[in-house]
Amino acid sequence: MKKVLVVDDTKAILKMAKFVLNDKYDVYLSNSGELALEILKRKPIDIVLMDVDMPDMDGVETVQQIREMEDIKEIPVMFFTAMSSKDIVERCMAVGMVDYIVKPYKPEELLDRLEKFFVKTTYTPPEISVVEEAEEESNE
C-alpha cells in the first residue's frame, strides 16, 4: 500500500485527510514542518501532501529542507492550501511541486489526484533500515 504523509497545522484538516485516504493508503500525519522532516527520515513515504501556510516553518520552507536531504530529495510533494495567488503557486513550483489543490477540496478530488499521480509516477522511496531506526531510538 502506498504511504502518504499529510502535513497541516489544522487538526480538522489532518482528521479529514486521514478519513478520506485511509481506505486506500497508509496515512501518516504531521502538524508541523519539523515533525514532517522527522517522519521522512524514518518512514519510506511515497508522496507528501503539504499545506503552505503553517507557523514556524511553512510548507515551502519545509520542502526546501527536504530537497537538501540526499535520500529523499526527489520525494513528490503535492501542495494543498487555501491560498492560490500567483506568488504562492510560483513559490511551490520553484521547489518542485507535482500538483496543487486549493482548499476546501472535495474528498473525491483528492483521491482522484492521488490516483492519477500514482499511475504516472516513477518515484520509489528509499529503504529505511530497521537497524538504523533501532540505533536512532536508542540514542535518544
N, C-alpha and C positions, 0 to 999 in steps of 0.2 A: 504494500500500500504506500502511495506517495505521502511524503511528510511535508506539511505546510506550517510555517511559523507565522503567526499573526501578531503584529506589533502595533499597539494602540494604547494611549493613556486613558481611554474611557472604558470603564469596566463593562458597561452595557454593550459596547461595540464588540468587545472580546467575547462576551457570552453569546451574542447573536452569531458571530462568525463561527464559534465552536458548534453551536446548534445547527447551523446551515451546512457546515463542512464535515461534521463528524461521521456521517454515514459512509462517505467516500474516501476520506483522507485521515491520516494520523495528524492531529492538530496540536500544535504547541502554542502557548500564549505567552506574551510578554507585554508588560505595561510601560516599558521604557527601552530606549536605545541601548543603554548599558546592559540590561538583562538580556536583550536580544543577542548582543555580542557574546555573552557568556554561553547562551544556549547554542549558538552556532559553533562554538569551539568544542562542544560536547556531543552534538547530535548531527547526523547526516541529513540535513534539510534539503528538500527538492526545490522549494520556492519560498520566498518571503513576501507576505502581504504587509506593506509598511505604510503607516499613517505619516503624513508630512508634518503636521503641526503638533509637536509634543514639547513639554517643558524640558529644560536642561539640555538635551541633545535632540534636535529634530530629526525627522526621517532622512532627510538628505545628508545631514552630517553623519548619521549612523551608517548610511550606505557608503559614504566616503571612507569611513574607517574599515568597513567590510572589504572594499576594493584594495585596501593596503594589506590585507591578510592573505598570505600566499595560498593556503589550501582552499580558501573559499571565495577568492576574489571574483570568480566568474558566476557566483550564485545568482540566479534570476530574481529580480525584485519587481513586484507589481505594487505600485503606489495606489493607495485609496485615501481620499481626503475630501473635505467639504470645499476646499479651496481649488478653484480651477482657472486662476488667472494665467495669462501668458508667461509671466515671470516664473511662477511656480512650476508650470509644465516644463519650461526650459531648464530650470534647476534639476528637475527629476530626469530629464533626458540627458543632461550632462553627466550624470552618474550611472547611466546605462539602464534605465527602466525598461522592462519588457512590455508593460501595459500600465494603464491609468484608469481607475474607476472613481467616479465622483459620488460622494455620499450625499444623501442617503441612496443606497443602491438596493435593487430588488435581489432577493436571495438567488433566484434563478439566473440573474445576470452574472453574479459572482461565480456560480457553478459553471455556467456556460463559458465564461472567460478562462477559467482554470482548465476545463476540459480541452478547449481549443489550444491552449498553451501547451499542455502535456502531449497532445497529438504531434505537435511540430518541434518540440524541444529535443536537444541532444545532450543537455547537461546531466551529468552524473555526480551526485555528491561524493565527497571523499569518504573513504572508510575511516571510521573513528575506532581506534583501538581500545578494547575493554581494559587492557593492561594500562594504557595511558590514563584512562579515566580513573582507575583504581589508584594509581600513583598520585594523580592530582588531588583526589579526595583525601588521601592520607596526609598530604602536605598542608591541608587547610586547617 
